[in-house]
Amino acid sequence: MGNSLGKIFTVTSFGESHGQCVGVVIDGCPAGLPLTAADIQKEADKRKPGKGPASTPRSEADRVEIISGLFNNFTTGAPLTMVIWNSDADSTAYEKVKSLLRPGHADFTAHEKFGRFNDYRGSGRFSGRITAGYVMAGAVAQKLLRILGVEILAHTVQIGQIQASPKSAAQLKKVASDPLFCADGDASPKMLLEIEKARKQGDSLGGIIEGMALNVPVGLGEPVFDTLDGDLAKAVFAVPAVKGVEFGAGFGVAGMTGSQNNDIFVVKNGKIRTLTNHAGGILGGISSGMPIVLRAAVKPTPSISRSQPTVDIQKMKNSELELKGRHDACIVPRAVPVVQAMMALVICDYVLRARLIPEVIR
């Protein structure tokens, strides 16, 4: 089954949207890392439901519990298990439409793959709620990476047709104060208006999230199949609703010449760097020492209140679906800390594979 990520820093996700809990187990976390539930809670709060104007009204405290792998506020080297209990799951709306395939959701594929035994409540295992576990694990990974001075940032660069202007890394460090995690103070209010407009029309919006990793050591990545960009893309695609991932100039390279796209090498402060970063910090599947920059395209939330044609899978005939319930008008802001977490998980795994952090931190 595909519920684990990583080879040394191995993360296993568990739980369902309307089950008892969602959580994660980390195996391979070095012993001796100072850690408390408050460290994890700070990150978990960024993506919890009911936070921000675009979010679902589902009210969950999302209180983090660490139930193994921690003693006297230090990791022990044993599997680190973290859990968030579901307390406000309301499956009523899903029971009423359980035989109707929701357009844009994994209802049909899950139904067929798991022999009709899949948990359909709140999308079950395919819900964005399982990403709470990703964020908890990502918080641990980010704390480990800070030992090396590696910093992971993420922000909203587009919602609907509204695009944010490019910002510096220093400006991106302040995005937590914005309700949409957008660093552009002019674009953010316009994005909010577009989200509210879509909500009133019973519709939803998608967007683009940019992630950036700073101070990444040169040499991370294991070509040809375990490339750093390949594993980063795999991890980000595990975030529900992500439909595209690009690095650096991304699909823009198709319209460039070689002389425009090539990043010219220079010596700067005794280190080899490049004047531009069209490669997004990765060459040949290996980190180059430049910032790793990726962008994830997030589709509009498929749960909308507009009436849509669909199929009644029980009766095997065409039908109509009008969804009721609590849904995000735009999932992008809540996915920002998730993209940040997934980048941290992959880079942390590669750092440990390169033995840049010891098994015991003293």
NORVEN-V852652 format. One record per helix or strand of 2 or more residues. SS is the DSSP state (H for helix, E for strand). FROM is the first residue (numbers start at 0). LEN is the number of residues. If there is no record, write none. Layout:
SS_FROM_LEN ; SS_FROM_LEN
This chain:
E_3_2 ; E_9_6 ; E_20_7 ; H_36_11 ; E_63_5 ; E_69_2 ; E_73_2 ; E_79_6 ; H_91_5 ; H_106_7 ; H_120_6 ; H_127_21 ; E_150_9 ; E_161_2 ; H_168_4 ; H_174_3 ; H_184_16 ; E_206_8 ; H_227_10 ; E_241_6 ; H_249_6 ; H_257_4 ; E_264_4 ; E_270_4 ; E_281_2 ; E_285_2 ; E_291_7 ; E_307_5 ; E_316_5 ; H_331_22
